[in-house]
Amino acid sequence: MMGTGMDGLGGFGLLGGLLGLIFNLAIIIGIVILIVWAVKRFTSGTANLNQPSGSQSPRDILQARYARGEITRDQYQQMLQDLN
């Protein structure tokens, strides 16, 4: 019987086997990186929900709300007294 010239690893021999291994490893590494990225992306935003934004004091936040027109002058003065 005559052989087909292939050695059992496909038409590319040992090089084909190595390329297949590298390709499979790249897919696995890509999936792991994607999972790590997704976990970091979706858990980083929920860690600081109970903390005030930045390092602003309650007085600074109140002044900013008054400046934006969210509260009236009377509300601002009442809240300012409540803070003292």
N, CA, C and O atoms as a GROMACS GRO file, in nm:
protein
  336
    1MET      N    1   0.083  -0.118   0.000
    1MET     CA    2   0.000   0.000   0.000
    1MET      C    3   0.086   0.124   0.000
    1MET      O    4   0.193   0.129   0.061
    2MET      N    5   0.038   0.220  -0.068
    2MET     CA    6   0.114   0.343  -0.073
    2MET      C    7   0.059   0.440   0.029
    2MET      O    8  -0.063   0.451   0.046
    3GLY      N    9   0.148   0.511   0.098
    3GLY     CA   10   0.107   0.610   0.196
    3GLY      C   11   0.064   0.739   0.130
    3GLY      O   12   0.092   0.763   0.012
    4THR      N   13  -0.004   0.820   0.206
    4THR     CA   14  -0.051   0.947   0.152
    4THR      C   15   0.047   1.059   0.178
    4THR      O   16   0.027   1.171   0.131
    5GLY      N   17   0.152   1.032   0.252
    5GLY     CA   18   0.251   1.135   0.280
    5GLY      C   19   0.219   1.213   0.407
    5GLY      O   20   0.295   1.303   0.444
    6MET      N   21   0.111   1.181   0.475
    6MET     CA   22   0.077   1.249   0.598
    6MET      C   23   0.118   1.162   0.715
    6MET      O   24   0.112   1.040   0.708
    7ASP      N   25   0.159   1.226   0.821
    7ASP     CA   26   0.208   1.149   0.935
    7ASP      C   27   0.109   1.143   1.050
    7ASP      O   28   0.151   1.117   1.163
    8GLY      N   29  -0.017   1.166   1.028
    8GLY     CA   30  -0.117   1.152   1.132
    8GLY      C   31  -0.150   1.282   1.204
    8GLY      O   32  -0.244   1.284   1.284
    9LEU      N   33  -0.079   1.390   1.178
    9LEU     CA   34  -0.106   1.517   1.244
    9LEU      C   35  -0.169   1.617   1.147
    9LEU      O   36  -0.167   1.738   1.173
   10GLY      N   37  -0.221   1.572   1.043
   10GLY     CA   38  -0.278   1.660   0.943
   10GLY      C   39  -0.176   1.685   0.834
   10GLY      O   40  -0.068   1.625   0.835
   11GLY      N   41  -0.207   1.770   0.743
   11GLY     CA   42  -0.120   1.797   0.632
   11GLY      C   43   0.003   1.878   0.667
   11GLY      O   44   0.094   1.890   0.585
   12PHE      N   45   0.010   1.934   0.785
   12PHE     CA   46   0.122   2.020   0.822
   12PHE      C   47   0.220   1.955   0.918
   12PHE      O   48   0.318   2.017   0.957
   13GLY      N   49   0.196   1.832   0.956
   13GLY     CA   50   0.287   1.761   1.043
   13GLY      C   51   0.297   1.821   1.180
   13GLY      O   52   0.196   1.864   1.237
   14LEU      N   53   0.418   1.825   1.234
   14LEU     CA   54   0.441   1.875   1.369
   14LEU      C   55   0.408   2.024   1.380
   14LEU      O   56   0.359   2.069   1.484
   15LEU      N   57   0.433   2.099   1.274
   15LEU     CA   58   0.403   2.242   1.274
   15LEU      C   59   0.252   2.264   1.290
   15LEU      O   60   0.211   2.356   1.361
   16GLY      N   61   0.172   2.184   1.227
   16GLY     CA   62   0.026   2.195   1.240
   16GLY      C   63  -0.020   2.166   1.382
   16GLY      O   64  -0.111   2.232   1.432
   17GLY      N   65   0.042   2.069   1.446
   17GLY     CA   66   0.008   2.037   1.585
   17GLY      C   67   0.042   2.152   1.679
   17GLY      O   68  -0.036   2.184   1.769
   18LEU      N   69   0.159   2.212   1.658
   18LEU     CA   70   0.199   2.325   1.742
   18LEU      C   71   0.109   2.447   1.719
   18LEU      O   72   0.071   2.515   1.814
   19LEU      N   73   0.075   2.473   1.594
   19LEU     CA   74  -0.014   2.585   1.565
   19LEU      C   75  -0.152   2.563   1.627
   19LEU      O   76  -0.213   2.657   1.678
   20GLY      N   77  -0.200   2.442   1.622
   20GLY     CA   78  -0.329   2.410   1.684
   20GLY      C   79  -0.325   2.430   1.834
   20GLY      O   80  -0.419   2.483   1.893
   21LEU      N   81  -0.215   2.387   1.898
   21LEU     CA   82  -0.199   2.404   2.042
   21LEU      C   83  -0.195   2.551   2.080
   21LEU      O   84  -0.260   2.594   2.176
   22ILE      N   85  -0.118   2.629   2.005
   22ILE     CA   86  -0.108   2.773   2.031
   22ILE      C   87  -0.244   2.840   2.013
   22ILE      O   88  -0.283   2.926   2.093
   23PHE      N   89  -0.316   2.801   1.909
   23PHE     CA   90  -0.448   2.859   1.884
   23PHE      C   91  -0.544   2.827   1.999
   23PHE      O   92  -0.617   2.915   2.045
   24ASN      N   93  -0.544   2.703   2.044
   24ASN     CA   94  -0.632   2.664   2.156
   24ASN      C   95  -0.595   2.737   2.284
   24ASN      O   96  -0.683   2.781   2.358
   25LEU      N   97  -0.467   2.751   2.311
   25LEU     CA   98  -0.424   2.825   2.430
   25LEU      C   99  -0.464   2.972   2.421
   25LEU      O  100  -0.504   3.032   2.521
   26ALA      N  101  -0.454   3.031   2.303
   26ALA     CA  102  -0.494   3.171   2.285
   26ALA      C  103  -0.643   3.188   2.312
   26ALA      O  104  -0.683   3.287   2.373
   27ILE      N  105  -0.724   3.095   2.270
   27ILE     CA  106  -0.868   3.103   2.295
   27ILE      C  107  -0.895   3.093   2.445
   27ILE      O  108  -0.974   3.171   2.498
   28ILE      N  109  -0.831   3.000   2.514
   28ILE     CA  110  -0.852   2.983   2.657
   28ILE      C  111  -0.807   3.108   2.733
   28ILE      O  112  -0.878   3.155   2.822
   29ILE      N  113  -0.690   3.162   2.699
   29ILE     CA  114  -0.641   3.283   2.764
   29ILE      C  115  -0.735   3.401   2.737
   29ILE      O  116  -0.761   3.481   2.826
   30GLY      N  117  -0.785   3.411   2.616
   30GLY     CA  118  -0.879   3.517   2.582
   30GLY      C  119  -1.007   3.509   2.664
   30GLY      O  120  -1.058   3.611   2.710
   31ILE      N  121  -1.058   3.389   2.684
   31ILE     CA  122  -1.179   3.370   2.764
   31ILE      C  123  -1.153   3.409   2.910
   31ILE      O  124  -1.237   3.474   2.972
   32VAL      N  125  -1.038   3.369   2.964
   32VAL     CA  126  -1.004   3.405   3.102
   32VAL      C  127  -0.992   3.556   3.118
   32VAL      O  128  -1.043   3.612   3.214
   33ILE      N  129  -0.926   3.622   3.023
   33ILE     CA  130  -0.912   3.768   3.029
   33ILE      C  131  -1.049   3.834   3.020
   33ILE      O  132  -1.074   3.932   3.091
   34LEU      N  133  -1.137   3.784   2.936
   34LEU     CA  134  -1.271   3.840   2.923
   34LEU      C  135  -1.350   3.825   3.053
   34LEU      O  136  -1.420   3.918   3.093
   35ILE      N  137  -1.340   3.712   3.118
   35ILE     CA  138  -1.410   3.690   3.244
   35ILE      C  139  -1.357   3.783   3.352
   35ILE      O  140  -1.435   3.844   3.425
   36VAL      N  141  -1.224   3.797   3.363
   36VAL     CA  142  -1.164   3.887   3.462
   36VAL      C  143  -1.208   4.030   3.437
   36VAL      O  144  -1.244   4.102   3.530
   37TRP      N  145  -1.206   4.074   3.310
   37TRP     CA  146  -1.249   4.209   3.277
   37TRP      C  147  -1.396   4.232   3.315
   37TRP      O  148  -1.430   4.336   3.372
   38ALA      N  149  -1.482   4.134   3.284
   38ALA     CA  150  -1.624   4.149   3.313
   38ALA      C  151  -1.649   4.157   3.463
   38ALA      O  152  -1.731   4.238   3.507
   39VAL      N  153  -1.580   4.075   3.540
   39VAL     CA  154  -1.598   4.079   3.686
   39VAL      C  155  -1.554   4.213   3.741
   39VAL      O  156  -1.623   4.271   3.824
   40LYS      N  157  -1.439   4.264   3.697
   40LYS     CA  158  -1.392   4.394   3.744
   40LYS      C  159  -1.486   4.505   3.700
   40LYS      O  160  -1.513   4.597   3.777
   41ARG      N  161  -1.536   4.497   3.579
   41ARG     CA  162  -1.621   4.603   3.523
   41ARG      C  163  -1.753   4.613   3.597
   41ARG      O  164  -1.800   4.724   3.625
   42PHE      N  165  -1.814   4.500   3.629
   42PHE     CA  166  -1.946   4.501   3.688
   42PHE      C  167  -1.946   4.505   3.840
   42PHE      O  168  -2.052   4.527   3.899
   43THR      N  169  -1.833   4.485   3.904
   43THR     CA  170  -1.830   4.494   4.050
   43THR      C  171  -1.768   4.623   4.100
   43THR      O  172  -1.788   4.657   4.216
   44SER      N  173  -1.695   4.695   4.018
   44SER     CA  174  -1.629   4.818   4.066
   44SER      C  175  -1.728   4.930   4.091
   44SER      O  176  -1.703   5.013   4.178
   45GLY      N  177  -1.839   4.936   4.020
   45GLY     CA  178  -1.934   5.044   4.036
   45GLY      C  179  -2.022   5.032   4.158
   45GLY      O  180  -2.082   5.131   4.200
   46THR      N  181  -2.033   4.914   4.217
   46THR     CA  182  -2.122   4.894   4.330
   46THR      C  183  -2.051   4.896   4.464
   46THR      O  184  -2.116   4.882   4.568
   47ALA      N  185  -1.922   4.914   4.465
   47ALA     CA  186  -1.847   4.906   4.591
   47ALA      C  187  -1.865   5.029   4.678
   47ALA      O  188  -1.858   5.018   4.800
   48ASN      N  189  -1.889   5.147   4.620
   48ASN     CA  190  -1.892   5.270   4.697
   48ASN      C  191  -2.028   5.338   4.694
   48ASN      O  192  -2.035   5.461   4.692
   49LEU      N  193  -2.136   5.262   4.694
   49LEU     CA  194  -2.268   5.324   4.686
   49LEU      C  195  -2.306   5.399   4.813
   49LEU      O  196  -2.379   5.498   4.806
   50ASN      N  197  -2.258   5.354   4.928
   50ASN     CA  198  -2.297   5.416   5.054
   50ASN      C  199  -2.208   5.531   5.095
   50ASN      O  200  -2.236   5.597   5.195
   51GLN      N  201  -2.103   5.558   5.023
   51GLN     CA  202  -2.011   5.664   5.058
   51GLN      C  203  -2.046   5.790   4.980
   51GLN      O  204  -2.087   5.781   4.864
   52PRO      N  205  -2.031   5.908   5.042
   52PRO     CA  206  -2.058   6.030   4.968
   52PRO      C  207  -1.960   6.048   4.853
   52PRO      O  208  -1.846   6.001   4.859
   53SER      N  209  -2.005   6.116   4.748
   53SER     CA  210  -1.920   6.133   4.632
   53SER      C  211  -1.804   6.225   4.662
   53SER      O  212  -1.822   6.334   4.716
   54GLY      N  213  -1.685   6.181   4.628
   54GLY     CA  214  -1.565   6.262   4.648
   54GLY      C  215  -1.537   6.286   4.794
   54GLY      O  216  -1.572   6.205   4.880
   55SER      N  217  -1.474   6.399   4.823
   55SER     CA  218  -1.442   6.433   4.962
   55SER      C  219  -1.519   6.558   5.004
   55SER      O  220  -1.469   6.637   5.084
   56GLN      N  221  -1.640   6.577   4.951
   56GLN     CA  222  -1.719   6.693   4.984
   56GLN      C  223  -1.783   6.676   5.120
   56GLN      O  224  -1.827   6.568   5.158
   57SER      N  225  -1.787   6.787   5.194
   57SER     CA  226  -1.856   6.787   5.322
   57SER      C  227  -2.005   6.806   5.297
   57SER      O  228  -2.045   6.848   5.188
   58PRO      N  229  -2.087   6.776   5.396
   58PRO     CA  230  -2.231   6.799   5.380
   58PRO      C  231  -2.263   6.946   5.347
   58PRO      O  232  -2.356   6.974   5.272
   59ARG      N  233  -2.188   7.037   5.404
   59ARG     CA  234  -2.209   7.180   5.377
   59ARG      C  235  -2.180   7.211   5.230
   59ARG      O  236  -2.253   7.288   5.167
   60ASP      N  237  -2.073   7.152   5.175
   60ASP     CA  238  -2.040   7.174   5.034
   60ASP      C  239  -2.150   7.119   4.942
   60ASP      O  240  -2.186   7.182   4.842
   61ILE      N  241  -2.201   7.003   4.976
   61ILE     CA  242  -2.308   6.943   4.897
   61ILE      C  243  -2.432   7.030   4.902
   61ILE      O  244  -2.499   7.050   4.800
   62LEU      N  245  -2.464   7.081   5.021
   62LEU     CA  246  -2.580   7.168   5.037
   62LEU      C  247  -2.565   7.296   4.956
   62LEU      O  248  -2.659   7.341   4.891
   63GLN      N  249  -2.446   7.354   4.959
   63GLN     CA  250  -2.422   7.476   4.882
   63GLN      C  251  -2.434   7.450   4.732
   63GLN      O  252  -2.487   7.533   4.658
   64ALA      N  253  -2.386   7.337   4.687
   64ALA     CA  254  -2.395   7.303   4.546
   64ALA      C  255  -2.540   7.284   4.504
   64ALA      O  256  -2.579   7.327   4.395
   65ARG      N  257  -2.620   7.221   4.588
   65ARG     CA  258  -2.763   7.203   4.557
   65ARG      C  259  -2.834   7.337   4.549
   65ARG      O  260  -2.919   7.358   4.462
   66TYR      N  261  -2.800   7.427   4.640
   66TYR     CA  262  -2.862   7.560   4.639
   66TYR      C  263  -2.819   7.637   4.513
   66TYR      O  264  -2.900   7.705   4.451
   67ALA      N  265  -2.692   7.625   4.478
   67ALA     CA  266  -2.641   7.695   4.360
   67ALA      C  267  -2.706   7.642   4.232
   67ALA      O  268  -2.726   7.719   4.138
   68ARG      N  269  -2.737   7.514   4.226
   68ARG     CA  270  -2.802   7.456   4.108
   68ARG      C  271  -2.952   7.485   4.104
   68ARG      O  272  -3.018   7.456   4.004
   69GLY      N  273  -3.006   7.541   4.214
   69GLY     CA  274  -3.148   7.572   4.219
   69GLY      C  275  -3.235   7.454   4.257
   69GLY      O  276  -3.356   7.457   4.235
   70GLU      N  277  -3.176   7.350   4.315
   70GLU     CA  278  -3.252   7.232   4.355
   70GLU      C  279  -3.335   7.259   4.479
   70GLU      O  280  -3.438   7.195   4.500
   71ILE      N  281  -3.290   7.352   4.564
   71ILE     CA  282  -3.361   7.385   4.687
   71ILE      C  283  -3.376   7.537   4.696
   71ILE      O  284  -3.299   7.612   4.637
   72THR      N  285  -3.477   7.579   4.770
   72THR     CA  286  -3.501   7.722   4.786
   72THR      C  287  -3.410   7.778   4.895
   72THR      O  288  -3.340   7.704   4.964
   73ARG      N  289  -3.413   7.912   4.909
   73ARG     CA  290  -3.331   7.978   5.011
   73ARG      C  291  -3.373   7.935   5.151
   73ARG      O  292  -3.290   7.912   5.239
   74ASP      N  293  -3.505   7.925   5.172
   74ASP     CA  294  -3.556   7.884   5.303
   74ASP      C  295  -3.513   7.740   5.336
   74ASP      O  296  -3.472   7.711   5.448
   75GLN      N  297  -3.522   7.653   5.237
   75GLN     CA  298  -3.478   7.514   5.258
   75GLN      C  299  -3.329   7.510   5.288
   75GLN      O  300  -3.284   7.436   5.376
   76TYR      N  301  -3.252   7.589   5.213
   76TYR     CA  302  -3.107   7.593   5.234
   76TYR      C  303  -3.075   7.637   5.376
   76TYR      O  304  -2.993   7.575   5.444
   77GLN      N  305  -3.139   7.744   5.423
   77GLN     CA  306  -3.111   7.795   5.558
   77GLN      C  307  -3.153   7.695   5.664
   77GLN      O  308  -3.083   7.676   5.764
   78GLN      N  309  -3.267   7.630   5.645
   78GLN     CA  310  -3.313   7.529   5.742
   78GLN      C  311  -3.217   7.411   5.747
   78GLN      O  312  -3.181   7.365   5.855
   79MET      N  313  -3.175   7.362   5.631
   79MET     CA  314  -3.081   7.250   5.627
   79MET      C  315  -2.946   7.289   5.685
   79MET      O  316  -2.880   7.207   5.749
   80LEU      N  317  -2.905   7.411   5.663
   80LEU     CA  318  -2.779   7.459   5.717
   80LEU      C  319  -2.785   7.464   5.870
   80LEU      O  320  -2.687   7.430   5.937
   81GLN      N  321  -2.899   7.506   5.924
   81GLN     CA  322  -2.916   7.506   6.070
   81GLN      C  323  -2.916   7.363   6.124
   81GLN      O  324  -2.860   7.336   6.230
   82ASP      N  325  -2.978   7.273   6.050
   82ASP     CA  326  -2.982   7.132   6.093
   82ASP      C  327  -2.841   7.072   6.098
   82ASP      O  328  -2.812   6.985   6.180
   83LEU      N  329  -2.754   7.118   6.011
   83LEU     CA  330  -2.617   7.064   6.008
   83LEU      C  331  -2.535   7.114   6.127
   83LEU      O  332  -2.442   7.046   6.170
   84ASN      N  333  -2.567   7.231   6.178
   84ASN     CA  334  -2.491   7.289   6.290
   84ASN      C  335  -2.530   7.232   6.423
   84ASN      O  336  -2.474   7.271   6.525
   0.00000   0.00000   0.00000
